[in-house]
Amino acid sequence: MTLEQLKIFLAVAEHLHFTRAAETLYVTQPAVSAAIQSLESEFGVKLFHRIGRRIEITDAGKLLKQEAQKIMAQVAQTERELRELNNLQRGELRIGSSFTVGNYWLPDKISLFQRQYPHIKINCSLANADEICAGTSMGLFDIGIVAGEVKAALESALCQEVVGSDRLLIVVGQSHPWFHDNKIPVEDLLKTQWVMREAGSGTQQMFEQALQQWGISLAQLKVLLVLNSSEMIKEVIESGEGAAAVPELMVKKELLLETLRVIEVFEPETNTCLDIVRPVYKLKHPQRFQTRVLEAFEEVLELFHD
């Protein structure tokens, strides 16, 4: 049983005339007769009584008419919904984001998108960068947004594009000896305790890369705590426990209130300040279907790209 057969059957059931049904559907009368005969032969029933030059619908035909009307109504509804998807009147966007990016960088982008497309549902999941990369490669997310680099094992499975940037700042609390120094030589990084993010965090990846560039290995640092939340790290540092490298996005208020202080690191030989700038990447799976909803969200991200 095909949708075309049902459409022809319903036309015949409405007009109770093969020729009029054919004219309504812009098909030939033999094509209408063939479709009805095929249905009757397939299910071993008569759908219409042929009485002279007129026809009457049978009990089997009445049953099929009732169910076929439901089916065609559902088909029409599905067609409308698919058109609405393409016109951004409905749909869902699944975003996976690393913690800091999701909490501080992404919200204004999502807010703008929802103002433009209020009927689109956004489902945003937060996890560390490695989990977001893996989830995007497996199709759990339509798009991944992470800060820092993608693991080499997943680079070939994902398309990456820079959509922004963030800085890591080395910060201390008011009771830390560095609070009033503002600027330290790079070797002094070995003289304090550190509170760090867990392995797999984009923040941690960038900090470790910066240390390597500065000639310091992670093993040389005095690690006091390893936490899986930058918010927790911020609270610990504010209380005066050690130093930390945290995203600039998340400490703007604390810096204004002077509960945290940024410590600049410089290379003594050249007196050059050492910055930690990390890109924010948009990740997609190259072989998965790109919906119109996803394309619209990418257009919003482009508006913010500096």
Sequence and secondary structure as in RCSB ss.txt:
>XXXX:A:sequence
MTLEQLKIFLAVAEHLHFTRAAETLYVTQPAVSAAIQSLESEFGVKLFHRIGRRIEITDAGKLLKQEAQKIMAQV
AQTERELRELNNLQRGELRIGSSFTVGNYWLPDKISLFQRQYPHIKINCSLANADEICAGTSMGLFDIGIVAGEV
KAALESALCQEVVGSDRLLIVVGQSHPWFHDNKIPVEDLLKTQWVMREAGSGTQQMFEQALQQWGISLAQLKVLL
VLNSSEMIKEVIESGEGAAAVPELMVKKELLLETLRVIEVFEPETNTCLDIVRPVYKLKHPQRFQTRVLEAFEEV
LELFHD
>XXXX:A:secstr
  HHHHHHHHHHHHHS HHHHHHHHTS HHHHHHHHHHHHHHHT  SEEEETTEEEE HHHHHHHHHHHHHHHHH
HHHHHHHHHHHTTSS EEEEEEEHHIIIIISHHHHHHHHHH TT EEEEEEE HHHHHHHHHTTS SEEEEES  
 HHHHTTSEEEEEEEEEEEEEEETTSTTTTT EEEGGGGGGSEEEEE TT HHHHHHHHHHHHTT  GGGSEEEE
EES HHHHHHHHHTT  EEEEEGGGSHHHHHHTSEEE EEEETTTTEE  EEEEEEEEE TTS   HHHHHHHHH
HHHH  
